[in-house]
Amino acid sequence: MAAEKPVMLVGIDDSEHSFYALEWALDHFFAPHAPNFPFKLIVVHAKPSPSSAIGLAGPGAAEVLPYVEADLKRIAGRVAENTKHLCISKLVDDITVEVIEGDARNVLCEAVEKHHASVLVLGSHGYGAIKR
């Protein structure tokens, strides 16, 4: 019986930084070992809830929520598709993509626990060294 591979979890959003982090992980941990990858790859996108996306809004916020929800779903779908295309372009087709609603900090921590991830890969938030 083969031992189960350790899990690499990549947190991704629609930013250039997170796709760069995914590409870096694919280039350094997957491409050199094809087709015997050392990790099981799971990519997680945290989709914000519509209410958190618009924050504290005044009157009329209820009418906007369905539009915000539709936009967040569209973005999540685009992120998942772009993730799959990038992985396939790097000859990695054994990938799990999860879209989970919630705050990214909580979603990623819960995903690491759920999947018993050995490695968590995240992109820079783009703030630079001073703001971090």
N, CA, C and O atoms as a Tinker XYZ file with bonds, in Angstrom:
   528  protein
     1  N      0.842000   -1.180000    0.000000    73     2
     2  CA     0.000000    0.000000    0.000000    64     1     3
     3  C      0.885000    1.241000    0.000000    63     2     4     5
     4  O      1.755000    1.384000    0.859000    81     3
     5  N      0.670000    2.124000   -0.946000    73     3     6
     6  CA     1.478000    3.340000   -1.067000    64     5     7
     7  C      1.071000    4.350000   -0.004000    63     6     8     9
     8  O     -0.109000    4.513000    0.306000    81     7
     9  N      2.072000    5.019000    0.542000    73     7    10
    10  CA     1.798000    6.055000    1.539000    64     9    11
    11  C      1.155000    7.253000    0.854000    63    10    12    13
    12  O      1.465000    7.581000   -0.291000    81    11
    13  N      0.251000    7.896000    1.586000    73    11    14
    14  CA    -0.407000    9.071000    1.026000    64    13    15
    15  C      0.580000   10.228000    0.953000    63    14    16    17
    16  O      1.394000   10.428000    1.855000    81    15
    17  N      0.495000   10.977000   -0.126000    73    15    18
    18  CA     1.400000   12.108000   -0.315000    64    17    19
    19  C      1.046000   13.238000    0.644000    63    18    20    21
    20  O     -0.121000   13.419000    0.991000    81    19
    21  N      2.059000   14.002000    1.074000    73    19    22
    22  CA     1.736000   15.190000    1.869000    64    21    23
    23  C      0.990000   16.204000    1.006000    63    22    24    25
    24  O      1.101000   16.195000   -0.220000    81    23
    25  N      0.235000   17.070000    1.659000    73    23    26
    26  CA    -0.604000   18.034000    0.952000    64    25    27
    27  C      0.079000   19.396000    0.913000    63    26    28    29
    28  O      0.586000   19.884000    1.923000    81    27
    29  N      0.082000   20.002000   -0.279000    73    27    30
    30  CA     0.480000   21.400000   -0.436000    64    29    31
    31  C     -0.795000   22.169000   -0.724000    63    30    32    33
    32  O     -1.497000   21.891000   -1.696000    81    31
    33  N     -1.085000   23.137000    0.127000    73    31    34
    34  CA    -2.279000   23.946000   -0.040000    64    33    35
    35  C     -1.853000   25.335000   -0.494000    63    34    36    37
    36  O     -0.995000   25.968000    0.123000    81    35
    37  N     -2.453000   25.795000   -1.564000    73    35    38
    38  CA    -2.147000   27.121000   -2.110000    64    37    39
    39  C     -3.387000   27.988000   -1.964000    63    38    40    41
    40  O     -4.454000   27.657000   -2.481000    81    39
    41  N     -3.236000   29.106000   -1.253000    73    39    42
    42  CA    -4.321000   30.070000   -1.131000    64    41    43
    43  C     -4.251000   31.039000   -2.294000    63    42    44    45
    44  O     -3.193000   31.606000   -2.570000    81    43
    45  N     -5.365000   31.233000   -2.974000    73    43    46
    46  CA    -5.323000   32.056000   -4.186000    64    45    47
    47  C     -6.532000   32.983000   -4.239000    63    46    48    49
    48  O     -7.627000   32.633000   -3.800000    81    47
    49  N     -6.305000   34.167000   -4.784000    73    47    50
    50  CA    -7.399000   35.094000   -5.074000    64    49    51
    51  C     -7.207000   35.553000   -6.513000    63    50    52    53
    52  O     -6.507000   34.890000   -7.278000    81    51
    53  N     -7.808000   36.661000   -6.892000    73    51    54
    54  CA    -7.671000   37.076000   -8.290000    64    53    55
    55  C     -6.502000   38.028000   -8.507000    63    54    56    57
    56  O     -6.466000   38.747000   -9.506000    81    55
    57  N     -5.544000   38.039000   -7.577000    73    55    58
    58  CA    -4.409000   38.944000   -7.713000    64    57    59
    59  C     -3.261000   38.294000   -8.487000    63    58    60    61
    60  O     -3.122000   37.072000   -8.536000    81    59
    61  N     -2.465000   39.141000   -9.073000    73    59    62
    62  CA    -1.273000   38.690000   -9.789000    64    61    63
    63  C     -0.304000   37.997000   -8.826000    63    62    64    65
    64  O      0.365000   37.034000   -9.200000    81    63
    65  N     -0.235000   38.488000   -7.595000    73    63    66
    66  CA     0.690000   37.929000   -6.609000    64    65    67
    67  C      0.356000   36.474000   -6.276000    63    66    68    69
    68  O      1.255000   35.643000   -6.151000    81    67
    69  N     -0.915000   36.171000   -6.136000    73    67    70
    70  CA    -1.266000   34.799000   -5.770000    64    69    71
    71  C     -1.044000   33.839000   -6.938000    63    70    72    73
    72  O     -0.647000   32.693000   -6.724000    81    71
    73  N     -1.292000   34.287000   -8.162000    73    71    74
    74  CA    -1.020000   33.421000   -9.306000    64    73    75
    75  C      0.479000   33.223000   -9.502000    63    74    76    77
    76  O      0.913000   32.163000   -9.952000    81    75
    77  N      1.266000   34.234000   -9.167000    73    75    78
    78  CA     2.717000   34.073000   -9.222000    64    77    79
    79  C      3.166000   33.028000   -8.192000    63    78    80    81
    80  O      4.028000   32.199000   -8.483000    81    79
    81  N      2.580000   33.071000   -6.988000    73    79    82
    82  CA     2.934000   32.102000   -5.951000    64    81    83
    83  C      2.573000   30.684000   -6.396000    63    82    84    85
    84  O      3.347000   29.750000   -6.184000    81    83
    85  N      1.400000   30.525000   -7.011000    73    83    86
    86  CA     1.007000   29.212000   -7.525000    64    85    87
    87  C      1.973000   28.755000   -8.610000    63    86    88    89
    88  O      2.420000   27.608000   -8.606000    81    87
    89  N      2.291000   29.647000   -9.535000    73    87    90
    90  CA     3.216000   29.288000  -10.614000    64    89    91
    91  C      4.587000   28.915000  -10.060000    63    90    92    93
    92  O      5.212000   27.966000  -10.532000    81    91
    93  N      5.055000   29.663000   -9.053000    73    91    94
    94  CA     6.344000   29.373000   -8.420000    64    93    95
    95  C      6.320000   27.979000   -7.797000    63    94    96    97
    96  O      7.263000   27.205000   -7.960000    81    95
    97  N      5.248000   27.663000   -7.091000    73    95    98
    98  CA     5.135000   26.340000   -6.458000    64    97    99
    99  C      5.118000   25.235000   -7.513000    63    98   100   101
   100  O      5.759000   24.198000   -7.345000    81    99
   101  N      4.384000   25.462000   -8.596000    73    99   102
   102  CA     4.343000   24.462000   -9.669000    64   101   103
   103  C      5.727000   24.268000  -10.279000    63   102   104   105
   104  O      6.148000   23.135000  -10.512000    81   103
   105  N      6.435000   25.364000  -10.540000    73   103   106
   106  CA     7.758000   25.283000  -11.161000    64   105   107
   107  C      8.795000   24.622000  -10.258000    63   106   108   109
   108  O      9.676000   23.913000  -10.744000    81   107
   109  N      8.696000   24.849000   -8.950000    73   107   110
   110  CA     9.725000   24.355000   -8.035000    64   109   111
   111  C      9.403000   23.012000   -7.382000    63   110   112   113
   112  O     10.320000   22.278000   -7.014000    81   111
   113  N      8.147000   22.682000   -7.234000    73   111   114
   114  CA     7.789000   21.459000   -6.526000    64   113   115
   115  C      7.091000   20.410000   -7.390000    63   114   116   117
   116  O      7.013000   19.246000   -6.999000    81   115
   117  N      6.592000   20.802000   -8.542000    73   115   118
   118  CA     5.848000   19.844000   -9.353000    64   117   119
   119  C      6.543000   19.548000  -10.680000    63   118   120   121
   120  O      6.785000   18.382000  -10.992000    81   119
   121  N      6.866000   20.564000  -11.462000    73   119   122
   122  CA     7.449000   20.352000  -12.789000    64   121   123
   123  C      8.713000   19.486000  -12.761000    63   122   124   125
   124  O      8.841000   18.586000  -13.591000    81   123
   125  N      9.650000   19.726000  -11.834000    73   123   126
   126  CA    10.869000   18.902000  -11.846000    64   125   127
   127  C     10.627000   17.427000  -11.514000    63   126   128   129
   128  O     11.474000   16.586000  -11.815000    81   127
   129  N      9.502000   17.104000  -10.908000    73   127   130
   130  CA     9.239000   15.743000  -10.455000    64   129   131
   131  C      8.182000   15.015000  -11.291000    63   130   132   133
   132  O      7.776000   13.907000  -10.939000    81   131
   133  N      7.733000   15.623000  -12.391000    73   131   134
   134  CA     6.666000   15.031000  -13.201000    64   133   135
   135  C      7.062000   13.648000  -13.662000    63   134   136   137
   136  O      8.229000   13.437000  -13.995000    81   135
   137  N      6.168000   12.717000  -13.697000    73   135   138
   138  CA     4.780000   12.749000  -13.241000    64   137   139
   139  C      4.625000   12.300000  -11.781000    63   138   140   141
   140  O      3.502000   12.166000  -11.295000    81   139
   141  N      5.752000   12.066000  -11.075000    73   139   142
   142  CA     5.692000   11.606000   -9.678000    64   141   143
   143  C      5.796000   12.779000   -8.718000    63   142   144   145
   144  O      6.830000   12.982000   -8.082000    81   143
   145  N      4.742000   13.534000   -8.618000    73   143   146
   146  CA     4.745000   14.744000   -7.809000    64   145   147
   147  C      4.879000   14.401000   -6.323000    63   146   148   149
   148  O      4.265000   13.443000   -5.852000    81   147
   149  N      5.677000   15.178000   -5.581000    73   147   150
   150  CA     5.883000   14.877000   -4.160000    64   149   151
   151  C      4.719000   15.304000   -3.263000    63   150   152   153
   152  O      4.669000   14.926000   -2.092000    81   151
   153  N      3.782000   16.090000   -3.805000    73   151   154
   154  CA     2.670000   16.593000   -3.012000    64   153   155
   155  C      1.344000   16.370000   -3.728000    63   154   156   157
   156  O      1.281000   16.260000   -4.952000    81   155
   157  N      0.305000   16.309000   -2.935000    73   155   158
   158  CA    -1.050000   16.418000   -3.458000    64   157   159
   159  C     -1.361000   17.908000   -3.442000    63   158   160   161
   160  O     -1.178000   18.557000   -2.412000    81   159
   161  N     -1.826000   18.465000   -4.551000    73   159   162
   162  CA    -2.052000   19.902000   -4.665000    64   161   163
   163  C     -3.523000   20.242000   -4.459000    63   162   164   165
   164  O     -4.407000   19.722000   -5.140000    81   163
   165  N     -3.753000   21.136000   -3.492000    73   163   166
   166  CA    -5.093000   21.650000   -3.238000    64   165   167
   167  C     -5.014000   23.168000   -3.269000    63   166   168   169
   168  O     -4.219000   23.772000   -2.549000    81   167
   169  N     -5.842000   23.779000   -4.105000    73   167   170
   170  CA    -5.879000   25.234000   -4.228000    64   169   171
   171  C     -7.204000   25.720000   -3.643000    63   170   172   173
   172  O     -8.273000   25.218000   -3.992000    81   171
   173  N     -7.114000   26.705000   -2.750000    73   171   174
   174  CA    -8.307000   27.212000   -2.066000    64   173   175
   175  C     -8.477000   28.692000   -2.369000    63   174   176   177
   176  O     -7.548000   29.488000   -2.231000    81   175
   177  N     -9.694000   29.038000   -2.788000    73   175   178
   178  CA   -10.058000   30.448000   -2.990000    64   177   179
   179  C    -11.124000   30.793000   -1.963000    63   178   180   181
   180  O    -12.168000   30.143000   -1.900000    81   179
   181  N    -10.860000   31.817000   -1.157000    73   179   182
   182  CA   -11.834000   32.283000   -0.167000    64   181   183
   183  C    -12.690000   33.362000   -0.811000    63   182   184   185
   184  O    -12.210000   34.447000   -1.140000    81   183
   185  N    -13.967000   33.041000   -0.985000    73   183   186
   186  CA   -14.896000   34.001000   -1.583000    64   185   187
   187  C    -15.540000   34.789000   -0.453000    63   186   188   189
   188  O    -16.196000   34.210000    0.414000    81   187
   189  N    -15.358000   36.113000   -0.455000    73   187   190
   190  CA   -15.980000   36.905000    0.614000    64   189   191
   191  C    -17.501000   36.830000    0.529000    63   190   192   193
   192  O    -18.066000   36.630000   -0.547000    81   191
   193  N    -18.144000   36.991000    1.662000    73   191   194
   194  CA   -19.600000   37.040000    1.655000    64   193   195
   195  C    -20.018000   38.398000    1.098000    63   194   196   197
   196  O    -19.272000   39.368000    1.229000    81   195
   197  N    -21.181000   38.485000    0.488000    73   195   198
   198  CA   -21.621000   39.772000   -0.084000    64   197   199
   199  C    -21.684000   40.885000    0.961000    63   198   200   201
   200  O    -21.325000   42.030000    0.683000    81   199
   201  N    -22.143000   40.542000    2.162000    73   199   202
   202  CA   -22.260000   41.579000    3.195000    64   201   203
   203  C    -20.891000   42.102000    3.617000    63   202   204   205
   204  O    -20.753000   43.292000    3.900000    81   203
   205  N    -19.876000   41.238000    3.665000    73   203   206
   206  CA   -18.542000   41.724000    4.026000    64   205   207
   207  C    -17.913000   42.504000    2.880000    63   206   208   209
   208  O    -17.083000   43.386000    3.105000    81   207
   209  N    -18.307000   42.181000    1.652000    73   207   210
   210  CA   -17.743000   42.875000    0.495000    64   209   211
   211  C    -18.220000   44.321000    0.411000    63   210   212   213
   212  O    -17.477000   45.199000   -0.027000    81   211
   213  N    -19.467000   44.569000    0.833000    73   211   214
   214  CA   -19.954000   45.952000    0.759000    64   213   215
   215  C    -19.797000   46.669000    2.089000    63   214   216   217
   216  O    -19.978000   47.884000    2.165000    81   215
   217  N    -19.457000   45.917000    3.151000    73   215   218
   218  CA   -19.221000   46.538000    4.448000    64   217   219
   219  C    -20.491000   47.100000    5.046000    63   218   220   221
   220  O    -21.589000   46.609000    4.784000    81   219
   221  N    -20.333000   48.120000    5.841000    73   219   222
   222  CA   -21.488000   48.757000    6.476000    64   221   223
   223  C    -22.118000   49.710000    5.481000    63   222   224   225
   224  O    -21.588000   50.782000    5.191000    81   223
   225  N    -23.239000   49.299000    4.977000    73   223   226
   226  CA   -23.926000   50.128000    3.985000    64   225   227
   227  C    -25.229000   50.636000    4.580000    63   226   228   229
   228  O    -25.791000   50.039000    5.498000    81   227
   229  N    -25.671000   51.697000    4.061000    73   227   230
   230  CA   -26.899000   52.315000    4.546000    64   229   231
   231  C    -28.120000   51.775000    3.838000    63   230   232   233
   232  O    -28.122000   50.649000    3.341000    81   231
   233  N    -29.152000   52.588000    3.799000    73   231   234
   234  CA   -30.397000   52.175000    3.130000    64   233   235
   235  C    -30.132000   51.807000    1.671000    63   234   236   237
   236  O    -29.335000   52.445000    0.984000    81   235
   237  N    -30.805000   50.785000    1.230000    73   235   238
   238  CA   -30.642000   50.358000   -0.161000    64   237   239
   239  C    -29.627000   49.248000   -0.332000    63   238   240   241
   240  O    -29.469000   48.726000   -1.436000    81   239
   241  N    -28.931000   48.872000    0.737000    73   239   242
   242  CA   -27.910000   47.828000    0.632000    64   241   243
   243  C    -28.528000   46.488000    0.235000    63   242   244   245
   244  O    -27.908000   45.704000   -0.485000    81   243
   245  N    -29.742000   46.228000    0.701000    73   243   246
   246  CA   -30.398000   44.953000    0.391000    64   245   247
   247  C    -30.619000   44.784000   -1.107000    63   246   248   249
   248  O    -30.558000   43.669000   -1.626000    81   247
   249  N    -30.875000   45.886000   -1.801000    73   247   250
   250  CA   -31.079000   45.788000   -3.251000    64   249   251
   251  C    -29.781000   45.484000   -3.995000    63   250   252   253
   252  O    -29.799000   44.922000   -5.090000    81   251
   253  N    -28.666000   45.859000   -3.395000    73   251   254
   254  CA   -27.368000   45.681000   -4.047000    64   253   255
   255  C    -26.810000   44.270000   -3.830000    63   254   256   257
   256  O    -26.050000   43.771000   -4.659000    81   255
   257  N    -27.183000   43.630000   -2.726000    73   255   258
   258  CA   -26.607000   42.332000   -2.371000    64   257   259
   259  C    -26.673000   41.280000   -3.485000    63   258   260   261
   260  O    -25.675000   40.593000   -3.704000    81   259
   261  N    -27.785000   41.117000   -4.196000    73   259   262
   262  CA   -27.796000   40.101000   -5.260000    64   261   263
   263  C    -26.769000   40.379000   -6.366000    63   262   264   265
   264  O    -26.202000   39.446000   -6.934000    81   263
   265  N    -26.536000   41.637000   -6.665000    73   263   266
   266  CA   -25.549000   41.995000   -7.697000    64   265   267
   267  C    -24.133000   41.714000   -7.212000    63   266   268   269
   268  O    -23.285000   41.231000   -7.962000    81   267
   269  N    -23.897000   42.026000   -5.941000    73   267   270
   270  CA   -22.579000   41.760000   -5.352000    64   269   271
   271  C    -22.330000   40.259000   -5.309000    63   270   272   273
   272  O    -21.239000   39.800000   -5.645000    81   271
   273  N    -23.335000   39.494000   -4.897000    73   271   274
   274  CA   -23.208000   38.032000   -4.843000    64   273   275
   275  C    -22.895000   37.469000   -6.229000    63   274   276   277
   276  O    -22.021000   36.614000   -6.368000    81   275
   277  N    -23.598000   37.940000   -7.241000    73   275   278
   278  CA   -23.358000   37.462000   -8.609000    64   277   279
   279  C    -21.936000   37.793000   -9.063000    63   278   280   281
   280  O    -21.281000   36.978000   -9.712000    81   279
   281  N    -21.467000   38.981000   -8.721000    73   279   282
   282  CA   -20.117000   39.380000   -9.101000    64   281   283
   283  C    -19.070000   38.534000   -8.376000    63   282   284   285
   284  O    -18.079000   38.129000   -8.982000    81   283
   285  N    -19.279000   38.265000   -7.091000    73   283   286
   286  CA   -18.343000   37.443000   -6.328000    64   285   287
   287  C    -18.299000   36.017000   -6.871000    63   286   288   289
   288  O    -17.231000   35.406000   -6.918000    81   287
   289  N    -19.448000   35.481000   -7.279000    73   287   290
   290  CA   -19.484000   34.145000   -7.877000    64   289   291
   291  C    -18.745000   34.126000   -9.211000    63   290   292   293
   292  O    -18.031000   33.174000   -9.524000    81   291
   293  N    -18.926000   35.194000   -9.995000    73   291   294
   294  CA   -18.240000   35.283000  -11.287000    64   293   295
   295  C    -16.728000   35.330000  -11.086000    63   294   296   297
   296  O    -15.982000   34.659000  -11.798000    81   295
   297  N    -16.284000   36.118000  -10.124000    73   295   298
   298  CA   -14.850000   36.221000   -9.832000    64   297   299
   299  C    -14.308000   34.871000   -9.364000    63   298   300   301
   300  O    -13.242000   34.446000   -9.808000    81   299
   301  N    -15.037000   34.194000   -8.466000    73   299   302
   302  CA   -14.597000   32.890000   -7.963000    64   301   303
   303  C    -14.490000   31.876000   -9.104000    63   302   304   305
   304  O    -13.545000   31.089000   -9.153000    81   303
   305  N    -15.456000   31.896000  -10.013000    73   303   306
   306  CA   -15.405000   31.000000  -11.163000    64   305   307
   307  C    -14.211000   31.280000  -12.054000    63   306   308   309
   308  O    -13.559000   30.358000  -12.543000    81   307
   309  N    -13.926000   32.562000  -12.265000    73   307   310
   310  CA   -12.768000   32.956000  -13.083000    64   309   311
   311  C    -11.463000   32.521000  -12.419000    63   310   312   313
   312  O    -10.555000   32.032000  -13.090000    81   311
   313  N    -11.373000   32.700000  -11.106000    73   311   314
   314  CA   -10.164000   32.293000  -10.377000    64   313   315
   315  C     -9.966000   30.786000  -10.496000    63   314   316   317
   316  O     -8.851000   30.325000  -10.744000    81   315
   317  N    -11.037000   30.015000  -10.321000    73   315   318
   318  CA   -10.933000   28.557000  -10.420000    64   317   319
   319  C    -10.508000   28.126000  -11.826000    63   318   320   321
   320  O     -9.651000   27.255000  -11.975000    81   319
   321  N    -11.097000   28.724000  -12.843000    73   319   322
   322  CA   -10.737000   28.370000  -14.228000    64   321   323
   323  C     -9.292000   28.754000  -14.541000    63   322   324   325
   324  O     -8.560000   27.967000  -15.142000    81   323
   325  N     -8.878000   29.948000  -14.141000    73   323   326
   326  CA    -7.493000   30.370000  -14.388000    64   325   327
   327  C     -6.505000   29.480000  -13.648000    63   326   328   329
   328  O     -5.416000   29.201000  -14.149000    81   327
   329  N     -6.883000   29.038000  -12.465000    73   327   330
   330  CA    -6.032000   28.129000  -11.697000    64   329   331
   331  C     -5.858000   26.813000  -12.447000    63   330   332   333
   332  O     -4.740000   26.319000  -12.594000    81   331
   333  N     -6.956000   26.252000  -12.916000    73   331   334
   334  CA    -6.892000   24.981000  -13.644000    64   333   335
   335  C     -6.064000   25.117000  -14.923000    63   334   336   337
   336  O     -5.269000   24.237000  -15.252000    81   335
   337  N     -6.257000   26.230000  -15.644000    73   335   338
   338  CA    -5.494000   26.438000  -16.889000    64   337   339
   339  C     -3.997000   26.548000  -16.606000    63   338   340   341
   340  O     -3.182000   25.993000  -17.344000    81   339
   341  N     -3.636000   27.260000  -15.545000    73   339   342
   342  CA    -2.217000   27.396000  -15.202000    64   341   343
   343  C     -1.624000   26.039000  -14.840000    63   342   344   345
   344  O     -0.530000   25.699000  -15.290000    81   343
   345  N     -2.328000   25.274000  -14.041000    73   343   346
   346  CA    -1.819000   23.961000  -13.647000    64   345   347
   347  C     -1.675000   23.035000  -14.849000    63   346   348   349
   348  O     -0.670000   22.338000  -14.981000    81   347
   349  N     -2.671000   23.026000  -15.718000    73   347   350
   350  CA    -2.601000   22.174000  -16.906000    64   349   351
   351  C     -1.458000   22.612000  -17.825000    63   350   352   353
   352  O     -0.802000   21.773000  -18.443000    81   351
   353  N     -1.221000   23.916000  -17.915000    73   351   354
   354  CA    -0.113000   24.403000  -18.755000    64   353   355
   355  C      1.247000   23.962000  -18.204000    63   354   356   357
   356  O      2.232000   23.901000  -18.940000    81   355
   357  N      1.292000   23.656000  -16.908000    73   355   358
   358  CA     2.525000   23.166000  -16.269000    64   357   359
   359  C      2.508000   21.640000  -16.147000    63   358   360   361
   360  O      3.329000   21.058000  -15.439000    81   359
   361  N      1.564000   21.000000  -16.844000    73   359   362
   362  CA     1.411000   19.542000  -16.886000    64   361   363
   363  C      1.049000   18.941000  -15.530000    63   362   364   365
   364  O      1.412000   17.805000  -15.225000    81   363
   365  N      0.334000   19.713000  -14.728000    73   363   366
   366  CA    -0.171000   19.224000  -13.451000    64   365   367
   367  C     -1.692000   19.182000  -13.575000    63   366   368   369
   368  O     -2.357000   20.217000  -13.578000    81   367
   369  N     -2.229000   17.963000  -13.677000    73   367   370
   370  CA    -3.672000   17.865000  -13.855000    64   369   371
   371  C     -4.378000   17.237000  -12.652000    63   370   372   373
   372  O     -5.607000   17.210000  -12.596000    81   371
   373  N     -3.608000   16.737000  -11.698000    73   371   374
   374  CA    -4.196000   16.175000  -10.487000    64   373   375
   375  C     -4.256000   17.273000   -9.425000    63   374   376   377
   376  O     -3.371000   17.389000   -8.577000    81   375
   377  N     -5.314000   18.069000   -9.492000    73   375   378
   378  CA    -5.449000   19.244000   -8.644000    64   377   379
   379  C     -6.875000   19.310000   -8.123000    63   378   380   381
   380  O     -7.827000   18.961000   -8.821000    81   379
   381  N     -7.003000   19.758000   -6.896000    73   379   382
   382  CA    -8.318000   20.000000   -6.318000    64   381   383
   383  C     -8.445000   21.500000   -6.095000    63   382   384   385
   384  O     -7.586000   22.109000   -5.457000    81   383
   385  N     -9.507000   22.093000   -6.615000    73   383   386
   386  CA    -9.761000   23.522000   -6.418000    64   385   387
   387  C    -11.029000   23.647000   -5.583000    63   386   388   389
   388  O    -12.081000   23.115000   -5.937000    81   387
   389  N    -10.905000   24.360000   -4.468000    73   387   390
   390  CA   -12.047000   24.578000   -3.592000    64   389   391
   391  C    -12.339000   26.070000   -3.506000    63   390   392   393
   392  O    -11.424000   26.881000   -3.362000    81   391
   393  N    -13.606000   26.426000   -3.593000    73   391   394
   394  CA   -14.053000   27.804000   -3.374000    64   393   395
   395  C    -14.917000   27.758000   -2.115000    63   394   396   397
   396  O    -15.956000   27.098000   -2.068000    81   395
   397  N    -14.447000   28.485000   -1.092000    73   395   398
   398  CA   -15.121000   28.456000    0.204000    64   397   399
   399  C    -15.461000   29.885000    0.602000    63   398   400   401
   400  O    -14.605000   30.769000    0.553000    81   399
   401  N    -16.714000   30.112000    0.999000    73   399   402
   402  CA   -17.120000   31.457000    1.401000    64   401   403
   403  C    -16.633000   31.746000    2.811000    63   402   404   405
   404  O    -16.772000   30.923000    3.716000    81   403
   405  N    -16.059000   32.932000    2.980000    73   403   406
   406  CA   -15.620000   33.357000    4.304000    64   405   407
   407  C    -14.396000   34.245000    4.227000    63   406   408   409
   408  O    -13.863000   34.505000    3.149000    81   407
   409  N    -13.963000   34.702000    5.379000    73   407   410
   410  CA   -12.751000   35.510000    5.487000    64   409   411
   411  C    -11.548000   34.636000    5.163000    63   410   412   413
   412  O    -11.433000   33.521000    5.672000    81   411
   413  N    -10.662000   35.130000    4.328000    73   411   414
   414  CA    -9.529000   34.328000    3.839000    64   413   415
   415  C     -8.679000   33.776000    4.975000    63   414   416   417
   416  O     -8.213000   32.639000    4.904000    81   415
   417  N     -8.475000   34.563000    6.013000    73   415   418
   418  CA    -7.645000   34.087000    7.129000    64   417   419
   419  C     -8.241000   32.835000    7.753000    63   418   420   421
   420  O     -7.534000   31.856000    7.994000    81   419
   421  N     -9.531000   32.869000    8.010000    73   419   422
   422  CA   -10.190000   31.720000    8.626000    64   421   423
   423  C    -10.301000   30.546000    7.659000    63   422   424   425
   424  O    -10.064000   29.396000    8.031000    81   423
   425  N    -10.662000   30.847000    6.422000    73   423   426
   426  CA   -10.821000   29.788000    5.420000    64   425   427
   427  C     -9.517000   29.021000    5.235000    63   426   428   429
   428  O     -9.526000   27.791000    5.187000    81   427
   429  N     -8.399000   29.730000    5.132000    73   427   430
   430  CA    -7.112000   29.058000    4.914000    64   429   431
   431  C     -6.686000   28.242000    6.123000    63   430   432   433
   432  O     -6.196000   27.123000    5.973000    81   431
   433  N     -6.867000   28.791000    7.321000    73   431   434
   434  CA    -6.513000   28.034000    8.537000    64   433   435
   435  C     -7.345000   26.762000    8.642000    63   434   436   437
   436  O     -6.823000   25.698000    8.977000    81   435
   437  N     -8.630000   26.872000    8.357000    73   435   438
   438  CA    -9.506000   25.696000    8.418000    64   437   439
   439  C     -9.158000   24.678000    7.334000    63   438   440   441
   440  O     -9.228000   23.471000    7.567000    81   439
   441  N     -8.785000   25.161000    6.157000    73   439   442
   442  CA    -8.410000   24.248000    5.070000    64   441   443
   443  C     -7.119000   23.504000    5.395000    63   442   444   445
   444  O     -6.991000   22.319000    5.090000    81   443
   445  N     -6.165000   24.192000    6.010000    73   443   446
   446  CA    -4.911000   23.537000    6.414000    64   445   447
   447  C     -5.217000   22.414000    7.397000    63   446   448   449
   448  O     -4.680000   21.312000    7.276000    81   447
   449  N     -6.076000   22.693000    8.367000    73   447   450
   450  CA    -6.444000   21.664000    9.344000    64   449   451
   451  C     -7.218000   20.522000    8.691000    63   450   452   453
   452  O     -6.937000   19.350000    8.942000    81   451
   453  N     -8.189000   20.867000    7.858000    73   451   454
   454  CA    -9.037000   19.855000    7.217000    64   453   455
   455  C     -8.225000   18.874000    6.379000    63   454   456   457
   456  O     -8.456000   17.665000    6.421000    81   455
   457  N     -7.272000   19.408000    5.615000    73   455   458
   458  CA    -6.493000   18.575000    4.690000    64   457   459
   459  C     -5.165000   18.111000    5.282000    63   458   460   461
   460  O     -4.414000   17.388000    4.627000    81   459
   461  N     -4.874000   18.517000    6.504000    73   459   462
   462  CA    -3.599000   18.181000    7.155000    64   461   463
   463  C     -2.427000   18.589000    6.265000    63   462   464   465
   464  O     -1.497000   17.815000    6.040000    81   463
   465  N     -2.495000   19.821000    5.768000    73   463   466
   466  CA    -1.485000   20.306000    4.824000    64   465   467
   467  C     -0.110000   20.414000    5.486000    63   466   468   469
   468  O      0.012000   20.865000    6.625000    81   467
   469  N      0.904000   19.999000    4.762000    73   467   470
   470  CA     2.288000   20.120000    5.217000    64   469   471
   471  C      2.881000   21.462000    4.834000    63   470   472   473
   472  O      3.755000   21.991000    5.521000    81   471
   473  N      2.387000   22.011000    3.712000    73   471   474
   474  CA     2.913000   23.269000    3.184000    64   473   475
   475  C      1.744000   24.170000    2.812000    63   474   476   477
   476  O      0.771000   23.728000    2.203000    81   475
   477  N      1.855000   25.445000    3.189000    73   475   478
   478  CA     0.881000   26.462000    2.789000    64   477   479
   479  C      1.609000   27.500000    1.960000    63   478   480   481
   480  O      2.602000   28.074000    2.408000    81   479
   481  N      1.121000   27.744000    0.751000    73   479   482
   482  CA     1.740000   28.711000   -0.157000    64   481   483
   483  C      0.790000   29.884000   -0.336000    63   482   484   485
   484  O     -0.387000   29.705000   -0.651000    81   483
   485  N      1.318000   31.095000   -0.130000    73   483   486
   486  CA     0.537000   32.319000   -0.299000    64   485   487
   487  C      1.365000   33.326000   -1.071000    63   486   488   489
   488  O      2.593000   33.329000   -0.982000    81   487
   489  N      0.708000   34.168000   -1.817000    73   487   490
   490  CA     1.393000   35.252000   -2.491000    64   489   491
   491  C      1.509000   36.453000   -1.563000    63   490   492   493
   492  O      0.885000   36.502000   -0.503000    81   491
   493  N      2.303000   37.399000   -1.975000    73   491   494
   494  CA     2.431000   38.648000   -1.235000    64   493   495
   495  C      1.135000   39.440000   -1.412000    63   494   496   497
   496  O      0.452000   39.305000   -2.427000    81   495
   497  N      0.812000   40.247000   -0.441000    73   495   498
   498  CA    -0.389000   41.070000   -0.558000    64   497   499
   499  C     -0.069000   42.342000   -1.338000    63   498   500   501
   500  O     -0.963000   43.140000   -1.619000    81   499
   501  N      1.194000   42.534000   -1.685000    73   499   502
   502  CA     1.573000   43.693000   -2.478000    64   501   503
   503  C      1.830000   44.936000   -1.661000    63   502   504   505
   504  O      1.960000   46.026000   -2.217000    81   503
   505  N      1.907000   44.791000   -0.316000    73   503   506
   506  CA     2.119000   45.954000    0.522000    64   505   507
   507  C      3.570000   46.434000    0.528000    63   506   508   509
   508  O      3.834000   47.629000    0.665000    81   507
   509  N      4.508000   45.500000    0.378000    73   507   510
   510  CA     5.916000   45.863000    0.508000    64   509   511
   511  C      6.380000   45.665000    1.929000    63   510   512   513
   512  O      5.568000   45.409000    2.818000    81   511
   513  N      7.681000   45.781000    2.159000    73   511   514
   514  CA     8.275000   45.462000    3.455000    64   513   515
   515  C      7.835000   46.438000    4.560000    63   514   516   517
   516  O      7.696000   46.027000    5.712000    81   515
   517  N      7.618000   47.701000    4.239000    73   515   518
   518  CA     7.295000   48.683000    5.262000    64   517   519
   519  C      5.927000   48.412000    5.894000    63   518   520   521
   520  O      5.816000   48.391000    7.120000    81   519
   521  N      4.910000   48.208000    5.102000    73   519   522
   522  CA     3.550000   48.047000    5.617000    64   521   523
   523  C      3.371000   46.705000    6.314000    63   522   524   525
   524  O      2.575000   46.608000    7.248000    81   523
   525  N      4.087000   45.666000    5.886000    73   523   526
   526  CA     3.958000   44.353000    6.508000    64   525   527
   527  C      4.335000   44.457000    7.948000    63   526   528
   528  O      4.299000   43.461000    8.669000    81   527
